[in-house]
Amino acid sequence: MLRALALACAIAATGCAAYQRGDGLSPSVIPPELQADYELFASRCSRCHSLARPLGARVSSAAHWQAYVTRMQRQPGSGISPDDQPGILRFLAWYSANRHREDVR
């Protein structure tokens, strides 16, 4: 809980670093309760590749996302811990359900 609060404060203060680089989503389109999850996703997933890779994947199944994140977690330098998976998966589930919306792209 404390980590989520710290991430939310960082987002509010500086905005999402990935979005500021021109990669990722504007924090304004992400529901407040998922912004910390998005920042976690963005910080971990952008270590090895652009966010366009997971955001462009046409994955919609929770099981597929679980396998995808687990595979990425095993990559050296990913920084994805077992504790990170729930937050990353929450964001990806929301994104999969909402990516068709014009304001999310």
Residue pairs with C-beta under 8 A, 6 or more apart in sequence:
3 36
4 36
4 87
5 36
7 35
7 36
7 39
7 40
8 32
8 35
8 36
10 39
11 27
11 35
11 36
11 39
14 20
15 27
16 24
16 25
16 26
16 27
16 38
16 39
16 42
17 42
17 43
18 24
18 42
18 43
18 46
18 51
19 25
19 26
19 27
19 42
23 46
23 50
23 51
23 52
24 42
24 46
24 51
24 55
25 38
25 51
25 55
25 95
25 104
27 35
27 38
27 39
29 103
29 104
30 38
30 91
30 94
31 94
34 90
34 91
34 94
36 87
37 87
37 88
37 90
37 91
37 94
38 91
40 84
40 87
40 88
40 91
41 51
41 54
41 87
41 88
41 91
41 92
42 51
43 79
44 78
44 79
44 80
44 84
44 88
45 51
45 53
45 54
45 72
45 88
47 77
47 78
47 79
48 72
48 75
48 77
48 78
54 68
54 92
55 95
55 99
57 68
59 65
59 68
59 92
59 96
60 96
60 97
62 89
62 93
65 89
65 92
65 93
65 96
66 85
66 89
69 80
69 85
69 88
69 89
69 92
70 85
72 78
72 80
73 80
73 81
73 82
73 84
73 85
80 88
95 104
98 104
99 105
